[in-house]
Amino acid sequence: MRYIRLLRNVTNWWLHFGIKFGLNHKDPVTFRLRKGVVLEIPRRLLHEFKEIFMEECYTSGLALKVGEQPTVIDIGASVGLFSFFAASRFEDPRIISFEPVPANFHQLQRNSRLNRRVKIKCFRKAVYGHRGEIPLSIEADTSYTTAARVGRAENGRCHTINVPSLTLADIFEENDLQRCNMLKMDCEGSEYEILYNCPAHYLQSVDQMAIEVHRGADPRHDIQSLEAHLRNSGFVCRQNRRNRNMLYAWRRQLQGT
């Protein structure tokens, strides 16, 4: 099934096998997706590429069809892997992407420039439970990372940067959104602050979401507590049977549409 999805999503799919068998050593790697979308990916992030394009981790558990001209919010966009997956799979989407790590954001912008027909807005900001500035701990030995977390670095393998933050409500207000058809979140533990502090009006404007959940130290920072919160907010939820860190949620009243 993984290879079927690869063929379905990537037109120059043979590059994957060239990399796998040591025949391709380019860095970054340029994949060509459906609808003419181009995605330039650092080799360090090829694992994440396989999760999104071969496992379809953010869409395989969705209950609702993503209709035409959807609004997609990508929180924790990294270099744009899911953003441009959405651009290649959905019908004329409007994509709003957030990535606070400078190197990741630089590559996200580059991928945006390679796809000028894609309607995407990119912001070098973190999404969190409050607006302002927050400390971010990132790995010190690499430019690209998918493991940046809110908080100050506690060991020599990481260092701290300060980044601007905004809330989910701010995203709706500043982008004049009435509705988000799909919300994707992979933000290394910030999902709790974002969703627990989001006013009900804005949360009810989200049709469905796919969240990679990260356990935290707070007793409410686990997938069961987050699922309970979303159910109490009018969502139907389910976990991915193979990847227990993935949580999908959709508006109860939309289930039969």
Backbone torsions as a table, in degrees:
resi	resn	phi	psi	omega
1	MET	NA	-36.4	179.0
2	ARG	-58.3	-43.3	-177.7
3	TYR	-74.2	-31.0	174.3
4	ILE	-62.9	-42.2	177.9
5	ARG	-66.5	-37.4	176.6
6	LEU	-58.9	-47.7	179.2
7	LEU	-65.1	-33.3	-179.5
8	ARG	-71.1	-31.7	-172.6
9	ASN	-101.2	-24.9	-170.7
10	VAL	-125.1	126.0	-177.9
11	THR	-81.1	-34.1	174.3
12	ASN	-99.2	55.6	-174.7
13	TRP	-60.8	-23.9	-176.9
14	TRP	-64.3	-20.0	177.4
15	LEU	-60.2	-35.3	179.1
16	HIS	-58.2	-43.3	-178.2
17	PHE	-73.4	-31.7	174.4
18	GLY	-62.3	-39.3	177.3
19	ILE	-70.1	-44.9	-176.8
20	LYS	-59.4	-38.5	-177.2
21	PHE	-100.3	16.0	173.3
22	GLY	72.8	24.0	-179.0
23	LEU	-98.8	-11.6	-179.8
24	ASN	-126.2	121.7	-176.9
25	HIS	-118.5	14.9	-178.9
26	LYS	-68.1	146.3	175.9
27	ASP	-148.0	111.9	6.2
28	PRO	-79.5	172.6	178.0
29	VAL	-105.2	135.3	-179.4
30	THR	-106.0	111.4	176.3
31	PHE	-99.2	144.4	176.3
32	ARG	-108.4	125.2	-174.2
33	LEU	-103.5	-179.3	177.1
34	ARG	-66.7	157.8	179.0
35	LYS	64.0	22.6	176.1
36	GLY	77.3	11.6	-180.0
37	VAL	-76.4	136.6	179.9
38	VAL	-114.6	137.7	-179.0
39	LEU	-134.7	117.7	179.4
40	GLU	-98.7	119.9	-171.0
41	ILE	-123.7	125.9	171.2
42	PRO	-62.4	142.7	-177.4
43	ARG	-58.5	-29.1	179.9
44	ARG	-59.9	-24.2	-175.2
45	LEU	-104.9	17.6	-179.5
46	LEU	-67.4	-28.6	175.9
47	HIS	-61.8	-44.6	178.7
48	GLU	-66.0	-34.7	174.7
49	PHE	-58.0	-45.7	-178.7
50	LYS	-65.8	-37.2	178.3
51	GLU	-60.6	-40.4	-173.4
52	ILE	-85.8	-41.7	-173.1
53	PHE	-96.3	-20.3	-179.9
54	MET	-108.9	-28.5	176.3
55	GLU	-103.8	-16.7	-177.5
56	GLU	49.8	51.2	-170.4
57	CYS	-63.5	-28.3	-176.8
58	TYR	-91.6	-10.7	-177.6
59	THR	-120.4	-18.1	-173.9
60	SER	-65.5	-22.8	-178.8
61	GLY	-104.3	7.2	-179.4
62	LEU	-71.2	144.7	180.0
63	ALA	-98.0	-24.5	-176.2
64	LEU	-104.9	143.6	173.5
65	LYS	-71.9	136.0	175.3
66	VAL	-83.0	112.1	-173.2
67	GLY	-77.6	-166.5	-178.6
68	GLU	-75.8	146.2	178.6
69	GLN	51.2	49.7	-179.9
70	PRO	-76.2	155.8	168.9
71	THR	-97.8	123.4	-177.2
72	VAL	-118.3	126.9	174.7
73	ILE	-107.9	126.4	-178.7
74	ASP	-114.8	104.8	179.8
75	ILE	-101.2	119.5	-171.4
76	GLY	84.2	54.4	-170.4
77	ALA	-74.5	-17.2	-175.2
78	SER	55.2	-127.4	-178.3
79	VAL	-93.3	6.5	176.2
80	GLY	104.3	19.3	-176.3
81	LEU	-57.8	-53.7	-179.8
82	PHE	-73.9	-35.7	-179.6
83	SER	-55.8	-44.2	-177.4
84	PHE	-86.1	-20.1	165.3
85	PHE	-60.1	-47.2	179.1
86	ALA	-61.4	-40.2	-179.9
87	ALA	-63.8	-31.8	-177.6
88	SER	-87.2	-17.8	-174.1
89	ARG	-110.3	-31.2	-177.2
90	PHE	-94.3	161.1	-176.9
91	GLU	-87.9	105.6	174.4
92	ASP	52.6	56.7	-176.9
93	PRO	-76.8	155.2	166.6
94	ARG	-103.8	119.6	-171.6
95	ILE	-116.7	133.0	177.9
96	ILE	-124.6	116.7	-169.0
97	SER	-119.5	141.5	-178.4
98	PHE	-128.2	126.9	179.6
99	GLU	-149.9	115.8	-175.5
100	PRO	-87.1	-19.4	-176.1
101	VAL	-76.5	123.3	-172.4
102	PRO	-54.6	-47.8	-177.6
103	ALA	-65.4	-43.1	176.9
104	ASN	-59.7	-45.1	-177.1
105	PHE	-65.0	-38.0	178.0
106	HIS	-58.9	-43.0	179.1
107	GLN	-71.4	-34.1	174.8
108	LEU	-60.1	-44.5	177.8
109	GLN	-63.5	-40.7	179.2
110	ARG	-62.2	-43.5	177.8
111	ASN	-64.1	-33.1	175.8
112	SER	-64.8	-41.4	179.4
113	ARG	-67.3	-29.1	177.8
114	LEU	-74.0	-12.6	-175.3
115	ASN	-131.7	64.7	-172.5
116	ARG	-67.1	-18.0	178.7
117	ARG	-82.8	-11.9	178.8
118	VAL	-80.4	132.6	179.1
119	LYS	-85.6	90.2	-177.6
120	ILE	-134.0	137.3	173.3
121	LYS	-117.0	128.4	-175.7
122	CYS	-114.8	134.8	-178.8
123	PHE	-127.9	130.8	176.1
124	ARG	-88.0	71.2	-179.0
125	LYS	-141.6	153.9	170.9
126	ALA	-92.2	146.6	171.6
127	VAL	-101.7	131.3	-173.6
128	TYR	-149.2	-169.3	-178.1
129	GLY	-82.3	-9.7	178.0
130	HIS	-147.0	160.6	179.9
131	ARG	-91.1	144.2	176.9
132	GLY	145.7	-123.7	178.6
133	GLU	-139.3	138.6	-179.0
134	ILE	-132.6	151.7	174.6
135	PRO	-80.9	142.1	-179.9
136	LEU	-127.7	127.1	177.2
137	SER	-93.1	120.7	-179.4
138	ILE	-128.6	156.6	-179.1
139	GLU	-63.0	137.2	-175.3
140	ALA	-87.1	-15.0	-171.6
141	ASP	-101.9	11.7	-178.9
142	THR	-151.9	153.5	178.3
143	SER	-84.4	-35.6	-179.8
144	TYR	-100.8	139.6	179.4
145	THR	-152.1	148.9	172.0
146	THR	-117.4	17.9	-174.3
147	ALA	-124.1	23.9	177.4
148	ALA	-71.1	135.4	-178.2
149	ARG	-131.0	150.3	175.5
150	VAL	-68.3	132.1	-178.1
151	GLY	130.3	167.8	-178.3
152	ARG	-90.1	146.8	-179.4
153	ALA	-61.1	138.2	-177.2
154	GLU	-114.1	0.5	178.0
155	ASN	-149.3	172.0	-175.5
156	GLY	-71.9	-9.9	179.6
157	ARG	-80.6	-11.8	-177.5
158	CYS	-129.7	162.0	170.6
159	HIS	-136.9	167.2	-173.3
160	THR	-109.6	134.9	170.2
161	ILE	-124.8	152.5	175.0
162	ASN	-100.1	134.0	-176.6
163	VAL	-132.4	150.7	175.2
164	PRO	-70.6	146.7	179.8
165	SER	-129.6	155.7	173.3
166	LEU	-145.9	171.4	-175.7
167	THR	-104.8	170.5	175.7
168	LEU	-63.2	-37.6	176.5
169	ALA	-62.2	-40.4	177.5
170	ASP	-59.8	-39.1	-179.5
171	ILE	-61.0	-44.5	178.9
172	PHE	-62.4	-46.5	-175.4
173	GLU	-69.3	-44.8	-174.2
174	GLU	-75.1	-19.5	179.1
175	ASN	-109.6	10.0	176.9
176	ASP	53.2	49.5	-178.5
177	LEU	-94.3	134.7	170.8
178	GLN	-96.6	-25.9	-174.6
179	ARG	-153.7	146.2	170.0
180	CYS	-115.8	117.9	-178.0
181	ASN	-78.5	-29.3	174.1
182	MET	-149.4	130.0	175.6
183	LEU	-114.1	120.1	176.0
184	LYS	-109.6	134.8	-178.3
185	MET	-133.5	126.2	169.5
186	ASP	-145.5	84.6	-169.1
187	CYS	-130.7	29.9	166.5
188	GLU	52.8	46.8	175.1
189	GLY	103.7	-14.8	179.6
190	SER	-74.5	-10.0	-178.5
191	GLU	-59.0	-31.8	-179.6
192	TYR	-68.0	-49.3	179.6
193	GLU	-61.2	-40.5	-178.6
194	ILE	-62.9	-51.0	-172.2
195	LEU	-82.6	-36.8	179.2
196	TYR	-67.2	-27.8	-177.1
197	ASN	-101.1	4.9	-178.4
198	CYS	-83.4	124.9	176.6
199	PRO	-57.3	146.6	-174.2
200	ALA	-57.3	-36.4	-178.2
201	HIS	-57.0	-42.8	-178.0
202	TYR	-76.1	-38.9	179.2
203	LEU	-62.9	-35.6	179.4
204	GLN	-73.7	-8.0	176.9
205	SER	-91.3	3.5	177.1
206	VAL	-100.1	123.6	-180.0
207	ASP	-72.7	-47.8	-178.9
208	GLN	-156.7	160.4	-177.7
209	MET	-146.5	153.2	173.6
210	ALA	-126.8	122.1	-172.0
211	ILE	-126.5	127.2	167.4
212	GLU	-88.2	113.9	-170.5
213	VAL	-95.7	137.0	-178.7
214	HIS	-121.2	126.2	-179.9
215	ARG	-67.8	139.1	177.8
216	GLY	-121.0	-177.7	-177.0
217	ALA	-78.6	-29.1	179.2
218	ASP	-66.5	140.3	-179.8
219	PRO	-57.5	-26.3	179.8
220	ARG	-90.3	2.9	-177.7
221	HIS	-98.2	65.7	173.6
222	ASP	-145.6	166.3	-171.9
223	ILE	-66.7	-31.5	-179.8
224	GLN	-67.8	-42.1	179.4
225	SER	-67.6	-40.2	179.5
226	LEU	-66.1	-41.2	177.7
227	GLU	-62.2	-41.7	178.7
228	ALA	-62.3	-41.1	178.2
229	HIS	-61.4	-44.2	-179.1
230	LEU	-68.6	-38.8	177.0
231	ARG	-62.2	-40.9	177.9
232	ASN	-67.4	-19.0	179.1
233	SER	-94.8	8.1	174.4
234	GLY	97.0	16.8	179.4
235	PHE	-103.1	150.3	165.5
236	VAL	-95.6	137.5	-174.3
237	CYS	-127.8	154.4	167.8
238	ARG	-153.9	151.3	177.3
239	GLN	-97.9	156.6	175.7
240	ASN	-76.3	125.3	-176.9
241	ARG	-63.7	-32.3	-177.9
242	ARG	-89.0	-36.1	-179.4
243	ASN	-118.1	97.7	-174.4
244	ARG	-69.9	-5.6	177.0
245	ASN	-87.4	-8.3	-178.2
246	MET	-95.7	129.5	178.3
247	LEU	-124.0	129.3	177.5
248	TYR	-112.7	142.1	-179.6
249	ALA	-144.7	144.0	178.7
250	TRP	-146.4	153.6	-177.2
251	ARG	-64.2	130.2	-175.5
252	ARG	-58.0	-42.4	-175.7
253	GLN	-72.0	-12.3	179.1
254	LEU	-94.3	-5.7	-170.1
255	GLN	-59.9	-35.1	-177.4
256	GLY	-90.8	3.4	-176.7
257	THR	-87.9	NA	NA
